[in-house]
Every structure is written in C-alpha cells, then in structure tokens.
Amino acid sequence: MKKWFERMTRRTALAAALAAAALPAAGMVAGLAAGDAAAQGKPFTVSVIYGPDKPQALIWSRFAEIVNEKDPDAFDFNIVTDGALGGEKETTEGIRLGSIHGALSTVANLTTWVPDGAVFDMPFMFRDQAHIDKVLTGPIGDEFKALYADAGFKVLGFITYGARHVIAKEPIETPADVEGKKMRVLQSPLHIELWSSLGANPTPVPITEAYNALETGVVDYMDMTMSGYHALKLNEVVPYFSKTAHIYALGVMYVGMPFWESLNAEQQALFQEAADEAIPYFNELAAAEQEASLAKTVEAGVTVVEVDGAVWREAMAPFWESYAPNVGGIERIERIVAVE
C-alpha cells in the first residue's frame, strides 16, 4: 500500500426522532471544532462541507465519541464544519497533503484519483440499500479499498447519501421526455455520456450555480437527491420531482494514508471499530433526511411524478455496454449486480 507515497510529492417520523437524538452530538461538533486548549492528544482535523446539524457532521461526532470513550485524551478532534476548509476537491487535496486528516467524499469526487470508482455511478446497478451494503462490505468493497489506498486514501467504509432523481420545470415521466432538453449534469464524463445517450443535451454546471442555471433557462432539468433538492431550494425553480432513483449517490469515510500509517495497530483497530459503528448511523440519518426533505418540498407545492422504473432501466441498459470499458468492463458491472 505504498503507491500513494509514490504518487504524491423509516421516514419523516424517524427523521424527527433521529434529529432530536442527534442534538447533543451536534453541540459536540461545535465544541470540538472550537478546540480544547487542554487537549494533549494527537491532532485529528476533519473537514465537513455541511453544517454541524447535518448527517455529514454527526457521523464524525459519533466517531469521536466512540474513540474518546475507548481511548480518552489520545486524540484531539477538531471537526471543522460549513465548508470552512474548502469543498470536496480542496478537502481531498488537504487529505493528501496531511493538513486535513479525515473527511467524507462522494465516490464521484474521488474518480479524479481512482477512475474505476465511477462504476458505482452506473445507472440502476443497485437494487436497494441492502444490496449496496452487501457489495461494499464484501470482496468487491475490499478491492476498491485497495485502489483507494494506492492513491493515498484509507477508506474506513462506504456511505450512502441517497438516490438521485430527476427534477424539472415540467413533468418528466419517461426517458423520451428528456430528448432535446438541456440538463445540468455533474462534471463527470459518465454523467455526461449517460444523458447524451438518451438524447438530452448535458451541460456541466457547478452545484453552486445550479439554481441560477435552472431559473434563467441555461438548463431545463437536472438530477439530485431529495435532501439536496430541498437544501438548495431548487424546488423554487423546478417544481416537478420525478422519482426515478436511477443512481445511488455513494461516498466514503476516509483518512489520509500518511495519518493512518502514523497510528499504531491498536489505534488503527479503534478507528475502524468507530467507523463501523458510525457509518450505519450516518446511513440511517441520511435516509430519514431524504424523505423528510421531500415532504417539505411537497408542502411547499412540489408535484411528485411517479414513473415506471422498468421503462427507465430499459432505456439506460445500452449505456452499460457502451461505458463499461471505462469502469473495468461489463464483467465488473455484472459481478456487482449479481451479489445477493
């Protein structure tokens, strides 16, 4: 695992209950972010793009609680929220340089360093969260952890942000409805080629500019998780939400390999134990947040469009064959799909 060095120079009610239970943890994040002048432990700085009350921060507060309970004062946790240390790419660079020690990242962001990770963005590859868990906690997950380690990242585990759905100014029920329309897409070759294959006109736009692009007509529609749709207030400009769930937005909980290799065996085992407990906690919070977020947009006037998933799967199936060579081949995709 030394290659990194060479490359460097159930739902709304559940949501309410979980949110209430998480409040003490959110306060802990704020306290940790401020730092403890008396702390003498090994510094551990975490970059969080979202606020202290979001699952992306609460997972790290839970992680810190577990570590501190088992090994008090060994680490000085500094959880920095609200994107103060930069966005995903800036955070990843900080991880590689060692100025940041831990973070979450979408798999899509890390394709810059591990292109094979794009396979997890293939449409309709995962059936549900149980399928995702079986794939990523098994041999396939281990294979990808090794690829990330070679790039300088110690992946403690995989997380699920939520499924991506189509949001638009008018109802979109079938793939034929996107033909000729301008779509805001992630700045990713896979996403660009996927929507091009359906006859859309993909336009890469940073997420920070998506609202204006939709409002002004630079793009007609995009895809987004339920929580992102609500948090970014995109329902104000695209009031139709088509429940396609065509791609699951996956991510990783990771630390820099230099930091990881500075830990002794007992500390590494403790970090892994803490991650193994914190990740299901995150997934539960994130899933509840998804449904609660969509409910809030519906209250604000959004129309939910139910679609025939089989029609969408059939339309996107040819993309598997055409794009497979870019993500390790069709055999890799079929191996993931076949996991029971």
Sequence and secondary structure as in RCSB ss.txt:
>XXXX:A:sequence
MKKWFERMTRRTALAAALAAAALPAAGMVAGLAAGDAAAQGKPFTVSVIYGPDKPQALIWSRFAEIVNEKDPDAF
DFNIVTDGALGGEKETTEGIRLGSIHGALSTVANLTTWVPDGAVFDMPFMFRDQAHIDKVLTGPIGDEFKALYAD
AGFKVLGFITYGARHVIAKEPIETPADVEGKKMRVLQSPLHIELWSSLGANPTPVPITEAYNALETGVVDYMDMT
MSGYHALKLNEVVPYFSKTAHIYALGVMYVGMPFWESLNAEQQALFQEAADEAIPYFNELAAAEQEASLAKTVEA
GVTVVEVDGAVWREAMAPFWESYAPNVGGIERIERIVAVE
>XXXX:A:secstr
  HHHHT    HHHHHHHHHHHHHHHHHHHHHHH  TT  SEEEEEE SS TTSHHHHHHHHHHHHHHHHSTTSE
EEEEE TTTT SHHHHHHHHHHTS  EEEEEHHHHTTT GGGGGGGSTT   SHHHHHHHHTSHHHHHHHHHHHH
TTEEEEEEEEEEEEEEEESS   SGGGGTT EEEE S HHHHHHHHTTT EEEE  GGGHHHHHHHTS SEEEE 
HHHHHHTTGGGT  EEEEEEEEEEEEEEEEEHHHHHHS HHHHHHHHHHHHHHHHHHHHHHHHHHHHHHHHHHHT
T EEE   HHHHHHHHHHHHHHHGGGGT HHHHHHHHH  
